Amino acid sequence: MKAPRLFKDRYLLSTLIVSAVVAVLIHFPEVLSLSDSFERQELFAGMEFRDVFNEILFTFLSLLLLFWINVRIFRFNSPLVRVTKGKMTLSFFLTWAASSLFGQLFVWLHRQFDIPAIDAMVHHYLHPLRDLIIAGIVTGSNYIFYLIVRQQRIVVENEELRTESLRHQYESLKSQLNPHMLFNSLNTLQSLIRESPSRALDYTQELSQVLRYTLQDNDRPSVTLAEEMAFVEAYIYLMKMRYEENLLFRIDIDERTKGLLLPPMSVQLLIENAIKHNEISNRNPLTISIRTDATMLEVCNRIQPKRVPPGGPGIGLDNLAKRYRLLWQQEIQISAEHGLFCVRLPLQPDNHESTDH
């Protein structure tokens, strides 16, 4: 998994930086004394640059080893481990003892192999205090990094849960569409069978093409406008079979917008919504216009309310609005002014064309 690997890499980088900074700061008095010959003779008699360098280098390596010991035993760099007060206390005393042991090892190496090191008495007196400081820094750094890793883990898990929740919400919304359209289509087919069996046969053939589209695109969150309009033409044919000359369409689609994306069955849903809520008769034919500009698709119709308002759960526009929020965090635009009801849908660029998957 990428997340744990990322945590480990950050832990390694952090330990390198902390070890280097602490190694220099721990020996800062000696570093300052190098530039003052009087103070160097008074406090650190006989101290040379190579002595200070070796002390810093050994402290740096010791800090890295102390961090490694803590990782091996307490796994501070793992986002899955729970760190308790007991672990922190044990880590502190273990690090303190190990730091003291490493210091004694360096003194032994200095005496046995004449490795350059600081022999001044004040330096040796500072060793116990420095071991205590190093233990506090190593343990504290590990705990801080553990908190950061845990927080990052929570953020990643929350994002994964949010994505999964959005996916389930979207699938739930899509599952409402096919049965809804199928129910209306079967009602229409039932009426045609009684009125005109030959027209019912043509209607059944076109209905099979419409249903094939809804099934094929059931797993796709979005389709191109060209694909949607090909489906809409078949759906319009079904509706005109039922309403004949009482239902009219004006379609003006800019060729440049046909590659843009929108949720599948969006335009069909708006046509169905207009048919459901408006009177369609010889006295009041209904005209539905479908047009596009550079980034929007607009579906409009004159408001011709039915004498008896239609029943049903009213999932149409609300469903479409939710799908837009889930997919692109955008809102559809709905207006009802001057006797005209319009819905505008933002068309989305197809970013997959310029990226590799």
Secondary structure, 3 states (H helix, E strand, C coil): CHHHHHHHHHHHHHHHHHHHHHHHHHCHHHHHHCCCHHHHHHHCCCCCHHHHHHHHHHHHHHHHHHHHHHHHHHCCCCCCCCCCHHHHHHHHHHHHHHHHHHHHHHHHHHHHHCCCCCCCHHHHHHHHHHHHHHHHHHHHHHHHHHHHHHHHHHHHHHHHHHHHHHHHHHHHHHHHHHHHHHHHHHHHHHHHHHHCHHHHHHHHHHHHHHHHHHHHCCCCCCEEHHHHHHHHHHHHHHHHHHHHHHEEEEEECCHHHCCCEECCCHHHHHHHHHHHHECCCCCCCEEEEEEECCCEEEEEEECCECCCCCCCCCCHHHHHHHHHHHHHCCCCEEEEECCEEEEEEECECCHHHHCCC
